[in-house]
Amino acid sequence: MGSPEWGADPRFATKAERVRNWDALHALMSEWSRQHAKQWIADAAQRSHVPSFPLREVTEQLDTPQLRHRRFYRGVELAGSRVQVPGPPFGVSLASTGRKRQPLHGAMPLDGVRVLDFSWVIAGPTTTRYLAAMGAEVIKVEAPGRGDPGRGSELHTVLGQAKQAIVLDLKRPDGVEIARSLAAKSDILVENYATGVMDRLGLGAEALRALNPNLIYISASGMGRTGPEAQAVAYGTLLQCYAGFAGLNRHPGAAPRIGLAWLDPMCALMLAFVAAAAVWQRNHHGGVARVDFSMIEAMLWTLAKPLIEAQLGAPP
């Protein structure tokens, strides 16, 4: 923001003070933001690794470089017109191991399945909580210190249930080696770090496939792991605004509304589904899945009706 003088104002020094003086702070931020286009602000914030996206209408997502790169939309004939419809957000690729595994026969659907959990905050830990509820052994990897931010609230009380945990300093070679040894003995790996982090640690999909060809590798990110926006830092409510949901979730004449922060738990349901499906595929047909899950694509997948109506000229 160019370090405005009011940035050092003691009224805004702490979160509690900012809340108490929100009207004054909002007025100053609004005065600054009106000098720039929304995309410029979002891009400037992302360059500093601050999660930020512009508010968009759903129709603005019909043709973007990111979604074109990922071939998200599929052309179909509908009502005499050619329209683009959302595809699945899973980004699944299969590697053949040449052999099948024995189907599971435990009391629970995922008995005998070990999950190595590198996820944090909400979407990923909710996914692995569902997998644990289905009988999987979940080993959650956390950094030294505070660990998952969810531990600072009631989130961990819910999402940490039925999981084991290990603290690993992945900035140290010995921490990485322990992680690799766990991956060698696991069935599923789930991660939602920023794009490129796991590869830089030597824990990317290709590196671990050489170590464990039967490892199902699941990545979840805001925009997907490929494409011009793959590096963008995101979280659920921001993507609800960016995808156009907030614009649809309003009354006439009213401002857009984020509504309930539901994208994270919805994505967790979809990720748990694809994880269980990947286990079935591997055990019955021998294909080992690499899943590149995009939250923005999952959001747009739920908005097929307004996307189609906009192309047909009907009111959303």
ZIKA-V366567 format. One record per pair of residues at least 24 apart in sequence whose C-alpha atoms are under 10 Angstrom apart, sorted by the first residue. I is the first residue (numbers start at 1). J is the second residue. Records with the same first field share a line. If there is no record, write none. Layout:
I = J / J
This chain:
1 = 29 / 32 / 33 / 41 / 44 / 45
2 = 32
4 = 28 / 29 / 32
42 = 232
43 = 232
45 = 232 / 233
46 = 231 / 232 / 233 / 234
47 = 231 / 232 / 233
48 = 233
49 = 194 / 231 / 232 / 233 / 234
50 = 232 / 233 / 234
51 = 232 / 233 / 234 / 235 / 238
52 = 232 / 233 / 234 / 235 / 238 / 239 / 242
53 = 232 / 233 / 234 / 235 / 238 / 239 / 240 / 241 / 242 / 243
54 = 238 / 239 / 241 / 242 / 243 / 244
55 = 238 / 239 / 240 / 241 / 242 / 243 / 244 / 245 / 246 / 247 / 256
56 = 239 / 240 / 241 / 242 / 243 / 244 / 245 / 246 / 247 / 256
57 = 241 / 242 / 243 / 244 / 245 / 246 / 247 / 248 / 256
58 = 241 / 242 / 243 / 244 / 245 / 246 / 247 / 248 / 300 / 303 / 304 / 306 / 307 / 310 / 316
59 = 243 / 244 / 306 / 307 / 308 / 309 / 310 / 311 / 316
60 = 242 / 243 / 244 / 307
61 = 242 / 243 / 244 / 296 / 297 / 300 / 307
62 = 86 / 243 / 300 / 307 / 308 / 310 / 311
65 = 227 / 228 / 229
66 = 223 / 224 / 226 / 227 / 228 / 229 / 230
67 = 223 / 224 / 226 / 227 / 228 / 229 / 296 / 297
68 = 227
69 = 226 / 227 / 228 / 229
70 = 223 / 224 / 225 / 226 / 227 / 228 / 294 / 297
72 = 297 / 300 / 301
73 = 297 / 301
78 = 308 / 312
79 = 312
80 = 312
81 = 311 / 312
82 = 311 / 312
83 = 307 / 308 / 309 / 310 / 311 / 312
84 = 304 / 307 / 308 / 311
85 = 300 / 301 / 303 / 304 / 305 / 307 / 308 / 311
86 = 297 / 298 / 299 / 300 / 301 / 302 / 303 / 304 / 305 / 307 / 308
87 = 297 / 298 / 300 / 301 / 304
88 = 293 / 294 / 297 / 298 / 300 / 301
89 = 224 / 267 / 270 / 271 / 291 / 292 / 293 / 294 / 295 / 296 / 297 / 298 / 299 / 300 / 301
90 = 218 / 219 / 220 / 224 / 270 / 271 / 274 / 290 / 291 / 292 / 293 / 294 / 295 / 297 / 298
91 = 218 / 219 / 224 / 225 / 289 / 290 / 291 / 292 / 293 / 294 / 297
92 = 218 / 274 / 278 / 288 / 289 / 290 / 291 / 292 / 293
93 = 287 / 288 / 289 / 290 / 291 / 292
94 = 216 / 278 / 281 / 282 / 286 / 287 / 288 / 289 / 290 / 291
95 = 209 / 213 / 214 / 216 / 282 / 286 / 287 / 288 / 289 / 290
96 = 213 / 214 / 282 / 285 / 286 / 287 / 288 / 289
97 = 213 / 214 / 282 / 285 / 286 / 287 / 288
98 = 285 / 286 / 287
99 = 214 / 282 / 283 / 284 / 285 / 286 / 287
100 = 214 / 281 / 282 / 283 / 284 / 285 / 286 / 287 / 288
101 = 214 / 279 / 280 / 281 / 282 / 283 / 284 / 285 / 286 / 287
102 = 280 / 282 / 283 / 284
103 = 279 / 280 / 281 / 282 / 283 / 284
104 = 279 / 280 / 283 / 284
106 = 135
107 = 134 / 135
108 = 132 / 133 / 134 / 135 / 136
109 = 133 / 134 / 135 / 136 / 276
110 = 134 / 135 / 136 / 137 / 276 / 279 / 280
111 = 135 / 136 / 137
112 = 136 / 137 / 187
113 = 137 / 138 / 186 / 187 / 188 / 276 / 279
114 = 138 / 139 / 182 / 183 / 185 / 186 / 187 / 188 / 189 / 215
115 = 139 / 140 / 163 / 182 / 183 / 185 / 186 / 187 / 188 / 189 / 190 / 215 / 216 / 217 / 275
116 = 140 / 141 / 164 / 165 / 179 / 182 / 183 / 185 / 186 / 187 / 188 / 189 / 190 / 191 / 215 / 217
117 = 141 / 142 / 163 / 164 / 165 / 183 / 188 / 189 / 190 / 191 / 192 / 218
118 = 142 / 143 / 148 / 179 / 189 / 190 / 191 / 192 / 193 / 198 / 219
119 = 148 / 189 / 190 / 191 / 192 / 193 / 219 / 220
120 = 147 / 148 / 149 / 150 / 190 / 191 / 192 / 193
121 = 148 / 149 / 150 / 151 / 155 / 156 / 159 / 192 / 235 / 264
122 = 148 / 149 / 150 / 155 / 156 / 159 / 192 / 235 / 236 / 263 / 264 / 265 / 267 / 268
123 = 192 / 220 / 221 / 235 / 236 / 262 / 263 / 264 / 265 / 266 / 267 / 268 / 269 / 271 / 295
124 = 159 / 190 / 191 / 192 / 193 / 218 / 219 / 220 / 221 / 264 / 265 / 267 / 268 / 271 / 272
125 = 150 / 155 / 156 / 158 / 159 / 160 / 190 / 191 / 192 / 264 / 265 / 268
126 = 155 / 156 / 158 / 159 / 160 / 264 / 265 / 266 / 267 / 268 / 269 / 271 / 272
127 = 159 / 190 / 264 / 265 / 266 / 267 / 268 / 269 / 270 / 271 / 272 / 273 / 275
128 = 159 / 160 / 161 / 162 / 163 / 189 / 190 / 268 / 269 / 271 / 272 / 275
129 = 158 / 159 / 160 / 161 / 162 / 163 / 268 / 272
130 = 159 / 161 / 162 / 268 / 269 / 271 / 272 / 273
131 = 162 / 163 / 269 / 271 / 272 / 273 / 275 / 276
132 = 159 / 160 / 161 / 162 / 163
133 = 161 / 162 / 163
134 = 272 / 276
135 = 162
136 = 162 / 163 / 187 / 188
137 = 162 / 163 / 164 / 186 / 187
138 = 162 / 163 / 164 / 165 / 186 / 188 / 189
139 = 163 / 164 / 165 / 166 / 182 / 186 / 189
140 = 164 / 165 / 166 / 167 / 190
141 = 165 / 166 / 167 / 168 / 169 / 170 / 179 / 191
142 = 166 / 167 / 168 / 169 / 170
143 = 167 / 168 / 169 / 170 / 171 / 175
144 = 168 / 169 / 170
145 = 169
170 = 198 / 201 / 202 / 203
171 = 201
172 = 201
173 = 201 / 202
176 = 201 / 202 / 203
177 = 202 / 203
179 = 203
180 = 207 / 208 / 211 / 212
181 = 208 / 211 / 212
183 = 208 / 209 / 211 / 212 / 215 / 217
184 = 208 / 209 / 210 / 211 / 212 / 213 / 214 / 215
185 = 211 / 212 / 214 / 215
186 = 212 / 214 / 215 / 216
187 = 212 / 213 / 214 / 215 / 216 / 217 / 279 / 282 / 288
188 = 214 / 215 / 216 / 217 / 218 / 275 / 276 / 278 / 279 / 288 / 289 / 290
189 = 215 / 216 / 217 / 218 / 219 / 275 / 290
190 = 216 / 217 / 218 / 219 / 220 / 271 / 275 / 291
191 = 217 / 218 / 219 / 220 / 221
192 = 218 / 219 / 220 / 221 / 222 / 293
193 = 219 / 220 / 221 / 233
194 = 219 / 220 / 221 / 222 / 225 / 230 / 231 / 232 / 233 / 234
195 = 219 / 220 / 221 / 222 / 223 / 224 / 225 / 226 / 230 / 231 / 232 / 233
196 = 225 / 230 / 231
205 = 290 / 291
206 = 290
209 = 288 / 290
213 = 288
214 = 279 / 282 / 283 / 286 / 287 / 288 / 289
215 = 279 / 282 / 288 / 289 / 290
216 = 275 / 278 / 279 / 282 / 287 / 288 / 289 / 290 / 291
217 = 275 / 278 / 288 / 289 / 290 / 291 / 292
218 = 271 / 274 / 275 / 278 / 289 / 290 / 291 / 292 / 293
219 = 271 / 290 / 291 / 292 / 293 / 294
220 = 267 / 268 / 271 / 291 / 292 / 293 / 294 / 295
221 = 292 / 293 / 294 / 295 / 296
222 = 293 / 294 / 295 / 296 / 297 / 298
223 = 292 / 293 / 294 / 295 / 296 / 297 / 298
224 = 291 / 292 / 293 / 294 / 295 / 296 / 297
225 = 291 / 292 / 293 / 294
226 = 292 / 294
230 = 294
234 = 295 / 296
235 = 261 / 263 / 264 / 295 / 296
236 = 261 / 262 / 263 / 264 / 265 / 266 / 267 / 295 / 296 / 299
237 = 261 / 262 / 263 / 264
238 = 263 / 296
239 = 263 / 264 / 295 / 296 / 297 / 299 / 300
240 = 295 / 296 / 299 / 300
242 = 296 / 299
243 = 295 / 296 / 297 / 298 / 299 / 300 / 303
244 = 299 / 300 / 303 / 306 / 307
245 = 299 / 300 / 302 / 303 / 306
248 = 303 / 306 / 316
262 = 299
263 = 295 / 296 / 298 / 299
264 = 295 / 299
266 = 295 / 298 / 299
267 = 293 / 294 / 295 / 296 / 298 / 299
268 = 295
270 = 298
